[in-house]
Amino acid sequence: MRSIKIYILLSILFSGFTIANAENVRVRILSTKIIKSFIFSPISGSYTIYGDGILLKDYDPTGIFQMAIEGDSIRLKTFEKNIGKFASLKMIAKETIAAFKVKSVDPASRIRTYDDNLEVSISADKSQLQVINTVDLEKYIAGVVESEAGKNSSLEYYKLQAILCRTYLLSHINRHILEGFELCDDVHCQAYLSRASEDNDLKAVLETKGLVVVDNELNLITAAFHANCGGETCNSQDVWAISTTYLKSVKDTFCLHETAATWQRTISLEDWKSYLQVKHKTPPNDSLKNDVTTSFNQQNGRAIYYVDKDLKIPLKTIRADFKLKSTFFSIQPIGDSLKFTGRGYGHGVGLCQEGAMRMAKLKYNYQDILHYYYKDVHLVDLSALNYFKQE
């Protein structure tokens, strides 16, 4: 019965996506901008170019190419030559070391670099170019690790971040499938701002290749992480109304003296009164300045709601409305203002990145850090999961 249960669970887990064949992932890049025109240029290796599926010739494969939307077509040209107009273009790498840079011209943006292949098409409403990087899965993970975790951290921390990013990728692989790609490059999926440039990022991905995190039912976990928890992480149900066995609140002393551990914000008393009256329907009250409504305390641990008299407001709502760094704050009246003294940065669920980085510096290994922040989880190799599935 146990082997049958494993087979059923894995069949559900991998329906619509066969991990064994998951060599590449299709990621829409420059997704936060409405791209009208951009420049493509190889930085290593060389490329063949296909326009509407036909191999294009008579161009410098190491040159600079501009692609611009023109009516319902894409205009492709170099500094020397107007190559033509196409409905779609593909830049296919000739070598595994091939990489390229792109720079949006309209609108203007900084240069980004990526590995492997590029596809360009026009959006359904003809308003912008859709730019897709088809990239080796592990190269993508390395780029995400660098984008999400930054540079100059320890190898052990990068190993953990690589495993979590890989787990997140595979559990969200079809998020944009109806739009013609699998993932975007924004935080809606995972930040993917460039190819990896740090040796430790690449080494971490290589040394953890294929490793993912599953729960007791062999499901890929929701690999949530945030910048800093302020000393205590959140239960998943307190933030997203979804209970899990592994995203449980933990006390965390490792992050308390890191960069994002504390913050402050001052909000005028009048703005606070208007907010409560307009959005949360409190009655007008000129004496609110001296009312307990202006005070709130989370010094001894995280709360879920701001509660006062008949008010019960989710803290995540207040955070979103005032664009606060976290829900872990206390409020103190000072004259005609309210002082918000906050702890942490982010939603507070799962891995606290600055706490984990500190643990890695103190020589905890990535397995120890993983199990500190996620409860009742297991590190498994995808090949082992596929073995069970075949059984």
C-alpha positions in Angstrom: 0.0 0.0 0.0 2.9 2.4 0.8 4.4 2.0 -2.7 0.9 2.6 -4.3 0.4 5.8 -2.2 3.8 7.1 -3.3 3.0 6.4 -6.9 -0.3 8.2 -6.7 1.2 11.2 -5.0 4.0 11.5 -7.4 1.7 11.1 -10.4 -0.3 14.1 -9.1 2.8 16.0 -8.3 4.3 15.7 -11.7 1.1 15.8 -13.8 1.7 18.3 -16.6 5.4 18.5 -15.9 8.0 15.7 -16.2 11.0 16.6 -14.1 13.3 14.1 -15.9 12.8 16.1 -19.1 12.9 19.5 -17.5 16.2 20.7 -19.0 15.0 24.2 -20.0 12.6 26.8 -18.7 10.9 29.6 -20.6 11.1 32.9 -18.7 9.6 36.2 -19.9 12.3 38.8 -19.2 11.9 42.6 -19.1 8.3 41.7 -18.0 7.7 44.8 -15.9 8.2 47.2 -18.9 6.2 47.7 -22.1 9.0 47.0 -24.5 8.7 48.7 -27.9 12.4 48.3 -28.9 15.5 46.7 -27.5 19.1 45.7 -28.5 20.4 42.2 -28.5 24.1 41.3 -28.6 26.1 38.1 -27.9 28.8 38.4 -25.2 30.1 34.8 -25.5 29.6 32.2 -28.2 27.6 32.8 -31.3 24.0 32.6 -32.4 21.9 31.6 -35.4 18.8 33.7 -36.0 15.5 32.5 -37.3 12.8 34.8 -38.6 9.3 33.2 -38.7 11.0 29.8 -38.5 13.4 30.4 -41.4 17.2 30.6 -40.9 18.4 34.1 -41.7 21.8 34.5 -43.3 24.3 37.2 -44.3 24.8 38.9 -41.0 27.6 39.1 -38.4 26.7 36.5 -35.7 28.6 38.4 -33.1 27.1 41.8 -34.0 24.5 44.1 -32.4 20.9 43.7 -33.4 17.9 46.0 -32.8 14.4 44.7 -32.6 11.5 47.1 -32.7 7.7 46.8 -32.9 6.4 48.2 -36.2 2.7 47.8 -36.8 2.0 44.1 -36.3 5.6 43.0 -37.1 9.1 43.1 -35.6 11.7 45.1 -37.4 15.2 43.5 -37.2 18.2 45.5 -38.2 21.9 46.0 -37.5 24.0 49.1 -37.7 24.8 48.2 -41.3 21.7 46.5 -42.6 17.9 46.4 -42.4 17.3 42.6 -42.2 13.5 42.6 -42.5 10.1 42.4 -40.7 8.9 39.3 -38.9 6.1 38.0 -36.8 8.6 36.2 -34.5 12.3 35.9 -34.0 14.6 33.3 -32.4 18.2 33.7 -31.4 19.5 30.2 -30.9 22.9 29.6 -29.2 25.4 27.5 -31.1 27.4 26.6 -28.0 26.6 25.8 -24.4 28.7 28.8 -23.2 26.7 31.2 -25.3 25.4 34.2 -23.5 24.0 37.6 -24.5 23.1 41.0 -23.3 19.9 43.0 -23.9 19.1 46.6 -23.3 15.7 48.1 -23.7 15.7 51.2 -25.9 12.0 52.2 -25.6 11.6 52.5 -22.7 15.3 53.0 -21.7 16.8 50.7 -19.2 20.1 49.3 -18.0 21.9 46.3 -19.7 21.0 42.8 -18.5 22.8 39.6 -19.4 21.4 36.1 -19.9 22.5 32.6 -20.9 21.3 30.5 -23.8 18.4 31.4 -26.2 16.1 34.3 -26.8 12.6 34.4 -28.5 10.7 37.5 -29.5 7.1 37.9 -30.5 4.4 40.5 -30.4 1.7 40.6 -27.7 -1.8 39.7 -28.6 -2.9 43.3 -28.5 0.1 44.4 -30.7 1.2 46.9 -28.1 4.6 45.5 -27.0 7.3 42.9 -27.6 7.3 39.7 -25.6 10.9 38.7 -24.8 11.5 35.2 -23.6 14.7 33.6 -22.4 14.7 29.9 -23.0 17.4 28.8 -20.6 18.9 25.7 -18.9 17.0 25.2 -15.7 20.1 25.2 -13.4 21.5 28.3 -15.1 18.2 30.0 -14.4 18.4 28.9 -10.7 21.8 30.4 -10.5 20.5 33.7 -11.9 17.6 33.7 -9.5 19.9 33.0 -6.5 22.0 36.0 -7.3 18.9 38.2 -8.0 17.1 37.1 -4.8 20.0 36.8 -2.4 22.5 39.4 -3.7 26.2 39.0 -3.8 29.0 38.3 -1.3 27.2 35.8 0.9 28.6 32.4 1.9 28.5 29.3 -0.2 26.4 27.4 2.4 23.7 30.0 2.3 23.7 30.0 -1.5 23.2 26.2 -1.5 20.1 26.6 0.6 18.8 29.5 -1.5 19.4 27.4 -4.7 17.4 24.5 -3.3 14.5 26.7 -2.3 14.5 28.6 -5.7 14.5 25.2 -7.5 11.6 24.0 -5.4 9.7 27.2 -5.9 10.3 27.0 -9.7 9.1 23.4 -10.1 6.0 24.0 -8.0 5.0 27.1 -10.1 6.3 25.9 -13.5 3.0 26.4 -15.3 2.1 29.8 -13.7 2.1 31.6 -17.1 1.6 28.7 -19.5 -1.5 30.2 -21.1 0.5 33.3 -22.0 3.1 31.4 -24.0 5.8 31.1 -21.4 6.3 29.4 -18.0 7.5 32.1 -15.6 8.1 35.8 -15.5 11.3 37.5 -14.2 9.5 39.6 -11.5 8.8 38.7 -7.8 5.4 37.4 -9.0 7.4 34.3 -9.8 11.0 34.8 -8.7 13.3 37.7 -9.4 15.6 36.9 -12.3 17.5 40.0 -13.3 20.5 38.5 -15.0 22.7 35.4 -15.4 24.8 34.6 -12.4 28.2 36.3 -12.2 29.3 35.1 -8.8 31.4 31.9 -8.6 29.7 30.9 -5.4 26.2 31.1 -7.0 27.3 28.8 -9.8 29.1 26.4 -7.4 26.1 26.3 -5.0 23.7 25.3 -7.9 26.1 22.7 -9.2 26.6 21.1 -5.7 22.9 20.9 -5.0 21.8 20.0 -8.5 18.4 18.3 -8.5 17.7 18.8 -4.8 14.3 20.0 -3.8 12.2 20.2 -0.5 9.1 18.1 0.0 6.7 17.7 2.9 5.6 14.5 4.7 3.2 13.8 1.8 6.0 14.1 -0.8 4.5 17.4 -2.2 6.9 20.1 -3.2 6.7 22.7 -0.4 5.8 26.4 -0.8 9.4 27.6 -0.5 8.5 31.0 1.0 11.2 33.4 2.1 11.6 37.0 3.1 14.3 39.5 3.9 14.1 39.7 7.7 11.5 38.4 10.2 12.4 40.8 13.0 13.0 38.0 15.5 9.9 35.8 14.8 8.5 34.3 11.6 4.8 33.9 10.9 2.5 30.9 10.5 1.4 30.7 6.9 -2.3 30.8 7.9 -1.8 34.1 9.7 -0.6 35.8 6.4 -2.2 33.8 3.6 -5.1 32.0 5.3 -3.5 28.7 4.2 -2.3 26.3 6.9 0.7 24.1 6.2 2.6 21.6 8.3 5.9 23.2 7.6 5.4 27.0 7.6 5.2 27.5 11.3 6.2 30.4 13.5 9.7 30.1 14.9 11.7 32.4 17.2 14.8 33.8 15.4 17.6 35.5 17.2 20.0 35.3 14.3 18.5 38.2 12.3 18.1 40.7 15.1 21.2 42.8 14.4 21.1 42.6 10.6 20.4 45.4 8.2 16.6 45.0 7.9 16.0 44.1 11.5 14.3 47.4 12.5 12.6 50.4 10.9 10.5 53.4 11.9 7.8 55.4 10.2 5.9 58.5 11.4 2.2 59.0 10.3 0.2 62.1 11.2 -2.6 61.6 13.6 -5.0 63.2 11.1 -4.1 60.7 8.4 -4.6 57.8 10.8 -8.0 59.1 12.0 -9.1 59.5 8.3 -7.9 56.0 7.5 -9.8 54.4 10.3 -12.9 56.5 9.6 -13.0 56.1 5.8 -11.7 52.6 5.3 -12.8 51.0 8.6 -15.9 53.0 9.4 -15.0 54.3 12.8 -17.1 57.3 13.9 -15.6 60.8 13.8 -13.9 61.5 17.1 -12.0 64.7 17.8 -10.7 63.2 21.1 -9.0 60.3 19.2 -5.7 61.9 20.0 -6.1 60.8 23.6 -7.8 57.5 22.8 -6.2 54.1 23.2 -6.8 53.6 19.5 -3.5 55.4 18.9 -1.5 52.9 20.8 -0.6 49.3 19.8 2.1 47.0 21.1 3.9 44.0 19.6 6.9 44.1 21.9 6.4 40.5 23.2 5.6 38.8 19.9 3.7 38.9 16.7 0.0 39.6 16.5 -2.4 39.0 13.6 -4.8 41.8 14.1 -4.9 45.4 15.2 -7.6 45.2 17.8 -9.3 48.1 19.7 -12.9 48.2 20.9 -15.0 47.2 17.9 -12.0 47.4 15.5 -10.3 44.2 14.3 -8.1 45.0 11.3 -5.7 42.4 9.8 -2.2 43.8 10.2 -1.4 42.7 6.7 -4.1 45.2 5.5 -2.5 48.1 7.4 0.9 47.1 6.1 -0.4 47.1 2.5 -2.3 50.4 2.9 0.6 52.3 4.3 3.3 50.4 2.4 5.1 49.4 5.7 8.1 47.1 5.6 6.3 44.4 7.8 3.3 43.7 10.0 5.6 43.5 13.0 5.2 47.0 14.4 4.1 48.9 17.5 2.4 52.3 17.6 3.2 55.1 20.0 1.5 58.6 20.0 3.9 61.5 19.9 2.3 64.9 19.8 0.2 65.2 16.6 1.8 62.1 15.1 2.0 58.3 15.5 5.4 56.6 15.6 5.5 53.2 14.1 8.4 51.2 15.4 8.8 48.1 13.2 10.8 44.9 13.1 11.8 42.9 10.0 11.1 43.3 6.3 8.7 41.2 4.3 5.7 38.9 4.9 7.6 36.9 7.6 6.7 33.4 6.3 9.3 30.7 5.9 13.0 31.4 5.5 14.4 34.6 7.1 17.1 35.4 4.6 19.3 37.6 6.9 18.9 35.2 9.7 19.9 32.3 7.4 22.9 34.3 6.2 24.0 34.8 9.8 23.6 31.1 10.6 25.7 30.3 7.6 28.5 32.7 8.8 28.3 30.9 12.1 29.1 27.6 10.3 25.6 26.0 10.3 25.2 23.9 7.2 22.4 24.3 4.8 20.5 21.3 6.1 20.5 22.7 9.6 19.3 26.1 8.4 16.6 24.5 6.3 15.2 22.5 9.2 15.4 25.5 11.5 12.9 27.5 9.4 10.8 24.8 7.8 9.3 22.1 10.0 8.8 18.4 9.0 10.3 18.7 5.6 12.7 16.5 3.6 15.5 17.1 1.1 15.2 14.8 -1.8 16.8 14.3 -5.2 14.5 14.6 -8.2 15.9 11.5 -9.7 14.9 9.5 -6.6 11.4 10.9 -6.9 11.2 9.9 -10.5 12.5 6.4 -9.6 9.6 6.0 -7.2 7.2 7.3 -9.8 8.4 4.6 -12.2 7.9 2.0 -9.6 
